[in-house]
Amino acid sequence: MGSGVGAGRSAVLVAAVAAALTGCAGKPAGPSAPPVAPQPQTAQAQAVASQEFGLLAGGGWAPAWSLWPASAQQAISAADFVRLNTECKPQLGTAYVLDSSTKLDDTTVRVGWHRGAQSGSNTVAYQDGKWRFVPDASALADYRLGVDQLVERRRAAGDCH
């Protein structure tokens, strides 16, 4: 009798698996639901921040500027950003290190960083299908002064290398 019960259970299990497989295979092929757009991820925002900081540490001024949102790019043109950093070079070669990242919402991540003795934080925002690095408000205000005035200010502060 013991073998009959085991065979009965096996038959039930085989029937259940067959029914499940038939149900899957029997679904009509048709249009599937539209793919859901992937949610921006904190890791992607961190990658953009790392790219921005790598470009800034290495002197890639125009490519760094291109990672900004249009609203930040209005503060200074790419040509003026390159001119500013060519006439008054910031310290090059010292890497920025990302210390933290905080997802503020689905489209905004705040990254904390340090570079030597300097530290700060910046926002990376998801806009128009891409993550964009947002310079802080004080940097944007400085850029609006114009290259000549900003170079003069930085030289007076000893910030040109």
C-alpha positions in Angstrom: 0.0 0.0 0.0 2.8 2.3 0.8 4.0 2.3 -2.8 0.5 3.0 -4.1 0.2 6.2 -2.0 3.6 7.4 -3.3 2.6 6.7 -6.9 -0.7 8.6 -6.3 1.2 11.6 -5.0 3.6 11.5 -7.9 0.7 11.4 -10.4 -1.0 14.4 -8.7 2.3 16.3 -8.8 2.9 15.5 -12.4 -0.7 16.6 -13.2 -0.3 19.8 -11.4 3.0 20.6 -13.1 1.5 19.8 -16.5 -1.5 22.0 -15.8 0.7 24.9 -14.8 2.9 24.4 -17.9 -0.1 24.1 -20.2 -1.6 27.3 -18.7 1.6 29.2 -19.4 2.0 27.7 -22.9 -1.7 28.2 -23.6 -1.6 32.0 -23.2 -2.2 33.7 -26.5 0.7 35.6 -28.0 -0.3 39.2 -28.3 1.0 42.6 -27.4 2.5 42.7 -24.0 2.2 45.6 -21.6 4.4 48.5 -22.5 7.7 48.4 -20.7 7.9 50.4 -17.6 10.6 53.1 -17.7 13.3 52.3 -15.3 13.5 54.5 -12.2 16.6 56.6 -12.0 19.0 54.9 -9.6 21.3 56.4 -7.0 24.2 54.4 -8.5 23.7 56.2 -11.8 23.7 59.6 -10.0 26.9 58.7 -8.3 28.5 57.7 -11.6 27.7 61.1 -13.0 29.2 62.8 -9.9 32.3 60.7 -10.2 32.6 61.5 -13.9 32.2 65.2 -13.2 34.8 65.2 -10.4 37.2 63.2 -12.5 36.9 65.7 -15.3 37.4 68.6 -13.0 40.4 67.0 -11.3 42.0 66.3 -14.7 41.2 69.6 -16.5 38.4 68.4 -18.7 36.5 71.7 -18.5 34.2 71.5 -21.5 33.2 67.8 -20.9 32.5 68.7 -17.2 30.4 71.6 -18.2 28.4 69.4 -20.6 27.2 67.3 -17.6 25.3 70.2 -16.1 21.6 70.9 -16.6 20.6 73.7 -19.0 19.7 76.0 -16.1 23.3 75.8 -14.7 24.8 76.1 -18.2 23.1 79.5 -18.5 25.3 80.9 -15.7 28.4 80.6 -17.9 29.1 79.4 -21.4 31.3 76.3 -22.1 33.9 78.6 -23.7 33.9 80.9 -20.7 34.1 78.0 -18.3 37.2 76.7 -20.2 38.7 80.2 -20.3 38.1 80.7 -16.6 39.8 77.4 -15.6 42.6 78.0 -18.1 43.4 81.5 -17.0 43.1 80.6 -13.3 43.8 76.9 -13.0 42.4 75.2 -10.0 44.5 72.5 -8.4 44.7 69.5 -10.8 45.5 65.9 -10.1 44.0 65.6 -6.6 41.1 63.2 -6.8 37.7 63.9 -5.4 36.4 61.1 -3.2 32.7 60.5 -2.9 31.9 60.0 0.8 28.1 59.7 0.8 25.0 59.8 -1.3 21.5 60.5 -0.2 18.4 59.9 -2.4 16.3 63.0 -1.7 13.5 61.8 -4.1 13.2 59.9 -7.4 15.0 62.6 -9.3 17.5 64.1 -6.9 20.5 62.7 -5.1 22.9 64.6 -2.8 26.5 63.5 -2.9 29.0 64.3 -0.2 32.7 64.5 -1.2 36.1 65.5 -0.1 39.3 66.5 -2.0 42.3 66.9 0.1 41.2 69.1 3.0 38.2 70.5 1.1 34.8 68.9 1.5 31.3 69.7 0.3 28.2 68.3 -1.3 26.5 68.7 -4.6 23.2 67.7 -6.1 22.8 65.4 -9.1 19.4 65.7 -10.7 17.5 63.5 -13.2 16.3 65.8 -16.0 15.2 65.1 -19.6 16.1 61.4 -19.3 19.7 61.9 -17.9 21.4 62.5 -14.6 23.0 66.0 -14.5 25.5 67.4 -12.1 24.4 70.6 -10.5 27.1 73.1 -9.4 26.3 74.6 -6.0 24.5 78.0 -5.8 27.6 79.9 -4.8 29.6 78.6 -7.7 26.8 79.5 -10.1 26.6 83.0 -8.6 30.4 83.4 -9.1 30.1 82.3 -12.7 27.5 85.0 -13.3 30.1 87.6 -12.4 31.9 87.0 -15.6 35.3 85.5 -16.3 37.4 88.6 -15.9 36.0 89.5 -12.5 36.1 85.9 -11.3 39.7 85.4 -12.4 40.6 88.6 -10.6 38.8 87.5 -7.4 40.4 84.0 -7.5 43.9 85.4 -8.1 43.5 87.8 -5.1 42.5 84.9 -2.9 45.4 82.8 -4.1 43.2 80.2 -5.7 45.0 80.0 -9.1 47.6 77.4 -9.5 
